[in-house]
Every structure is written in structure tokens, then in C-alpha cells.
Amino acid sequence: MKNKKTIILVSALAVILISAAVALGFVFSKQHKHKKHKKPHTTAVEEVEGNTSFDGIDVSHYQGTIDWKKVALYENIQFVYIKATQGTTFTDKQYSYNIRQARQNGLKVGSYHYFSHQTPARKQFEHFQEVAKKAEQDLIPMVDVEVPLAELKKKKMSLSAFQDSLQLFMNLCKNYYGEYPMIYATNRSYNELCGERFLNYHLYIGRYGSNEPVICHTSKKHTIWQYSEKGNLKGIPQPVDLSRFANGTTIKDILLK
């Protein structure tokens, strides 16, 4: 009888131990299965939507209030162009903040002026010069040329008169900044408005997609190609233009000496 009780106790203990082992195994298996794995480290560049092989950006108040500390984490950004002025009276409301913060965070910056066909080139330059101080520039200035050809015709302004006005603005920039400005234009607006007369200057050409700019059906190459308007970068609330250097062109070509 005593042996029988002992056998029963041993059997019960064995069942308890086996049940406990099974329970522990289940818990361990469940924890292991649902264990959160850390995401692989990714650089800021890898998190840009679309193409990641860009060298620089251009911004204005349209991008909102930019967190330049976050933007500076994109190690491939070699240049930033910031809108300063337009015509003879307009100053971009984010310009002072953008250029100060971008430079403080180690980015090389340049300023651009949106050129108007409705006001004198000299007065436009004076306005640009007053806002875009030479001492605050790392890069050569830039002039944005995007006037629809139809607007010139509407104002009864000849193409040669427009080009003369643009040339005066560029000459005045050269006198003050020490370098001619780079010309920004869409592929179409450059070909229509600037043509072969301005081929000797640095060109920053916008043509979205995979096809590079074709300038006046010549072999002339752009300096910078703006290939996307849909960049999504951390620190910039709104989509931003992405650009890259042409083959054989580097940041040295646009540094303000």
C-alpha cells in the first residue's frame, strides 16, 4: 500500500514537471516569435522618395519652414539655392531664415532672383544686391528666367530687347559678386528665351524625368540638371526640387571665389 502511494506521488510529480516544461516552452516560443527586430540602419539619403542620386536642391517660401538641421543630415547635398527676390520689390519671406540656418548647418548656399520682363533690369539688380549680401554667399548667384514667350508678345517686347535686359542684369551681377550668375530655366524656356546667346554661361536646367536637357539642339551641356520636383526630404514640409551635376562638373565650378 505504501509503495502504491509512492508510485502515485511520483507519477503526479512527473505530470506536473512535464506540464510546467511544456508551458515554459510555449511561453519562450511565443516571446521569440513576437520579438521586435530592430530596423536595419538606413541613411537619410535612402529615405528620399524616388531617385536618391541628387547633389542639391533649390527652395523658396513654398517649401514652408525648413528644419535645416535635418536637411544637413543628407550627406550628398553639395549645394542649396535659395530664392531671394523677384522683380524690383518682392523679397521671399523665408530668405533670411533659410540662408542663415542653411549656412549655420554647414551647407553651401547661393541665392537666386526671379527675373521679370516688366521692370528695368538695373532696378531688379539693385533689389537683389540689397537682399543677397555678397558676404553671405558661398556659390555664384543665379537668375531664374521663366517668362512665357506669349507674355513678351503681349507686352510688345521683342526677344532681343528681353535678352538685352537679361544681359544687363548679368553684367551688373558680375561687377558686384565677381562672377556671372548661373541661368536657371526650364528646358523649353531656355531654348525660347535665351537661345545661343547665353550658351557660355553656367546653366541650371529643369527637365523632369529621365531625359537630360537638350539645349538649342547643340552639344552644349548644362552645369546642373533639375530632374525632379517631387523630392521628399526630412525637414522640408513640402516637395522640393532635386538636381544633380552634369558629368564632369563639380561644386568647384560654381563656388564664389
C-alpha positions as CSV (number, residue, x, y, z in Angstrom):
1,M,0.0,0.0,0.0
2,K,2.9,2.3,0.9
3,N,4.7,1.5,-2.4
4,K,1.5,2.2,-4.3
5,K,1.1,5.7,-2.7
6,T,4.7,6.4,-3.5
7,I,4.2,5.5,-7.1
8,I,1.1,7.7,-7.4
9,L,3.0,10.7,-5.9
10,V,6.0,10.2,-8.2
11,S,3.6,9.9,-11.2
12,A,1.8,13.1,-10.2
13,L,5.0,15.0,-9.7
14,A,6.2,13.8,-13.1
15,V,3.0,15.1,-14.7
16,I,3.4,18.5,-13.0
17,L,7.0,18.8,-14.2
18,I,6.2,17.8,-17.7
19,S,3.2,20.3,-17.8
20,A,5.5,23.1,-16.5
21,A,8.1,22.3,-19.1
22,V,5.6,22.4,-21.8
23,A,4.2,25.7,-20.6
24,L,7.6,27.3,-20.3
25,G,8.4,26.1,-23.8
26,F,5.2,27.7,-25.2
27,V,5.9,31.0,-23.5
28,F,9.5,31.1,-24.7
29,S,8.4,30.2,-28.2
30,K,5.7,32.9,-28.2
31,Q,8.1,35.5,-26.9
32,H,10.7,34.6,-29.5
33,K,8.1,34.6,-32.3
34,H,6.9,38.1,-31.5
35,K,10.2,39.6,-30.5
36,K,10.6,43.0,-32.3
37,H,13.6,43.2,-34.5
38,K,15.4,46.5,-34.9
39,K,15.1,48.0,-38.4
40,P,18.3,47.9,-40.4
41,H,20.1,51.3,-40.2
42,T,19.4,53.5,-43.2
43,T,21.0,56.7,-44.1
44,A,18.9,59.8,-44.7
45,V,19.6,59.5,-48.5
46,E,18.0,56.1,-48.6
47,E,14.7,57.5,-47.2
48,V,14.2,60.0,-50.1
49,E,11.3,59.1,-52.2
50,G,12.2,58.4,-55.8
51,N,15.7,58.8,-57.1
52,T,18.4,59.3,-54.5
53,S,21.3,60.3,-56.6
54,F,20.8,64.1,-56.2
55,D,23.5,66.7,-55.5
56,G,21.5,69.7,-54.5
57,I,18.2,71.4,-54.0
58,D,16.6,74.8,-54.5
59,V,14.0,76.2,-52.1
60,S,11.7,79.2,-51.5
61,H,8.8,80.0,-49.2
62,Y,6.8,77.4,-51.0
63,Q,8.6,74.7,-49.0
64,G,7.4,76.2,-45.7
65,T,9.6,76.4,-42.6
66,I,12.5,74.1,-43.2
67,D,14.4,72.3,-40.4
68,W,17.9,72.7,-41.7
69,K,19.5,70.5,-39.1
70,K,17.6,67.6,-40.6
71,V,18.3,68.6,-44.2
72,A,22.0,68.8,-43.4
73,L,22.0,65.1,-42.5
74,Y,21.8,64.3,-46.2
75,E,25.5,63.9,-46.8
76,N,25.1,64.1,-50.6
77,I,23.7,67.6,-50.6
78,Q,26.5,69.7,-52.1
79,F,24.6,72.9,-52.8
80,V,21.4,74.8,-51.9
81,Y,20.0,77.6,-54.0
82,I,17.6,79.9,-52.1
83,K,15.1,82.3,-53.6
84,A,15.9,85.9,-52.5
85,T,14.0,88.3,-54.7
86,Q,11.6,88.8,-57.7
87,G,11.2,91.9,-59.8
88,T,12.0,95.1,-58.0
89,T,10.0,94.8,-54.8
90,F,9.4,91.2,-53.8
91,T,11.6,89.6,-51.2
92,D,10.9,85.9,-50.3
93,K,9.7,85.9,-46.7
94,Q,11.8,82.8,-45.8
95,Y,15.0,84.0,-47.4
96,S,16.8,85.4,-44.3
97,Y,15.9,82.4,-42.2
98,N,16.8,79.9,-44.9
99,I,20.2,81.3,-45.8
100,R,21.2,81.8,-42.2
101,Q,20.1,78.4,-41.0
102,A,21.4,76.5,-44.0
103,R,24.9,78.1,-43.6
104,Q,24.9,77.5,-39.9
105,N,24.3,73.9,-40.5
106,G,27.3,73.6,-42.9
107,L,25.6,73.7,-46.3
108,K,26.9,75.7,-49.2
109,V,24.4,78.2,-50.4
110,G,23.7,80.6,-53.2
111,S,20.8,83.0,-53.9
112,Y,18.6,83.5,-56.9
113,H,16.5,86.2,-58.4
114,Y,13.3,85.6,-60.4
115,F,13.8,87.8,-63.4
116,S,10.8,90.0,-64.6
117,H,10.3,91.4,-68.1
118,Q,8.1,94.1,-66.7
119,T,10.6,96.2,-64.7
120,P,14.1,97.6,-65.5
121,A,17.0,95.2,-65.1
122,R,19.1,97.7,-63.2
123,K,16.4,98.2,-60.5
124,Q,16.0,94.5,-60.3
125,F,19.7,94.0,-59.7
126,E,19.7,96.8,-57.0
127,H,16.9,95.0,-55.2
128,F,18.7,91.6,-55.4
129,Q,22.0,93.1,-54.3
130,E,20.4,94.7,-51.3
131,V,18.9,91.4,-50.1
132,A,21.5,88.8,-51.2
133,K,24.6,90.1,-49.5
134,K,27.9,89.1,-51.1
135,A,29.4,88.1,-47.7
136,E,26.6,85.5,-47.2
137,Q,27.1,83.7,-50.5
138,D,29.1,80.5,-51.0
139,L,28.0,80.0,-54.6
140,I,27.7,82.1,-57.7
141,P,24.3,83.9,-57.9
142,M,21.6,82.6,-60.1
143,V,18.9,84.3,-62.2
144,D,15.6,82.5,-62.9
145,V,14.3,83.0,-66.4
146,E,10.8,81.6,-67.0
147,V,8.8,84.3,-68.7
148,P,6.3,82.8,-71.2
149,L,7.1,83.8,-74.7
150,A,3.5,84.8,-75.1
151,E,3.9,87.3,-72.3
152,L,6.6,89.1,-74.2
153,K,4.4,89.3,-77.3
154,K,1.5,90.6,-75.2
155,K,3.7,93.4,-73.8
156,K,5.1,94.0,-77.3
157,M,8.6,93.3,-76.1
158,S,11.0,91.9,-78.7
159,L,13.1,88.8,-77.8
160,S,16.2,90.8,-78.4
161,A,15.1,93.6,-76.0
162,F,14.4,90.9,-73.4
163,Q,17.8,89.4,-73.9
164,D,19.5,92.8,-73.7
165,S,17.7,93.4,-70.3
166,L,18.8,89.9,-69.0
167,Q,22.4,90.6,-70.2
168,L,22.5,93.9,-68.3
169,F,21.4,92.1,-65.1
170,M,24.1,89.5,-65.6
171,N,26.8,92.1,-66.2
172,L,25.8,94.0,-63.0
173,C,26.0,90.8,-61.0
174,K,29.4,90.2,-62.4
175,N,30.5,93.6,-61.3
176,Y,29.3,93.1,-57.7
177,Y,29.7,89.4,-57.0
178,G,32.8,88.9,-59.2
179,E,31.2,86.1,-61.2
180,Y,28.4,85.9,-63.8
181,P,25.2,84.3,-62.4
182,M,24.1,80.9,-63.5
183,I,20.9,80.9,-65.5
184,Y,18.0,78.8,-64.3
185,A,15.3,77.9,-66.8
186,T,13.1,75.0,-67.8
187,N,14.4,73.3,-70.9
188,R,11.7,74.9,-73.0
189,S,12.0,78.5,-71.6
190,Y,15.8,78.5,-72.0
191,N,15.5,77.4,-75.7
192,E,12.8,80.0,-76.4
193,L,14.1,83.0,-74.4
194,C,17.9,82.7,-74.1
195,G,19.0,80.6,-77.1
196,E,22.5,80.5,-78.3
197,R,23.3,84.0,-77.0
198,F,23.8,82.7,-73.4
199,L,25.5,79.4,-74.1
200,N,28.8,80.5,-72.5
201,Y,27.3,80.7,-69.0
202,H,26.6,78.1,-66.4
203,L,23.1,76.7,-67.0
204,Y,20.8,75.1,-64.4
205,I,18.1,73.5,-66.5
206,G,14.8,72.0,-65.4
207,R,13.6,68.9,-67.2
208,Y,11.6,66.4,-65.2
209,G,12.0,62.8,-65.9
210,S,14.8,60.5,-67.1
211,N,15.8,62.5,-70.3
212,E,18.5,65.1,-69.9
213,P,18.1,68.6,-71.2
214,V,18.7,69.3,-74.8
215,I,19.9,72.9,-75.2
216,C,19.1,74.6,-78.5
217,H,19.8,71.4,-80.4
218,T,23.5,71.9,-79.8
219,S,26.2,69.8,-77.9
220,K,26.2,72.4,-75.1
221,K,25.9,70.7,-71.7
222,H,24.1,72.0,-68.7
223,T,26.0,72.5,-65.4
224,I,23.1,71.3,-63.3
225,W,20.1,69.3,-64.2
226,Q,16.9,69.7,-62.1
227,Y,15.3,66.4,-62.8
228,S,12.5,66.2,-60.2
229,E,10.1,68.4,-58.5
230,K,8.9,65.7,-56.1
231,G,11.7,65.3,-53.7
232,N,10.6,64.2,-50.2
233,L,13.3,65.1,-47.7
234,K,13.1,65.0,-43.9
235,G,13.0,68.6,-42.6
236,I,11.2,70.0,-45.6
237,P,7.4,70.2,-45.2
238,Q,6.6,70.4,-48.9
239,P,8.0,68.6,-52.0
240,V,11.3,70.0,-53.2
241,D,13.2,70.2,-56.5
242,L,16.1,67.7,-56.8
243,S,19.1,68.4,-59.0
244,R,22.4,66.8,-60.0
245,F,25.6,67.9,-61.6
246,A,26.4,67.0,-65.2
247,N,29.2,64.6,-65.8
248,G,32.5,66.3,-65.5
249,T,31.0,69.2,-63.4
250,T,31.6,69.6,-59.6
251,I,30.9,72.0,-56.8
252,K,34.2,73.8,-57.7
253,D,32.6,75.1,-60.9
254,I,30.0,77.2,-59.0
255,L,31.9,78.3,-55.9
256,L,32.0,82.1,-55.5
257,K,35.7,82.9,-55.5
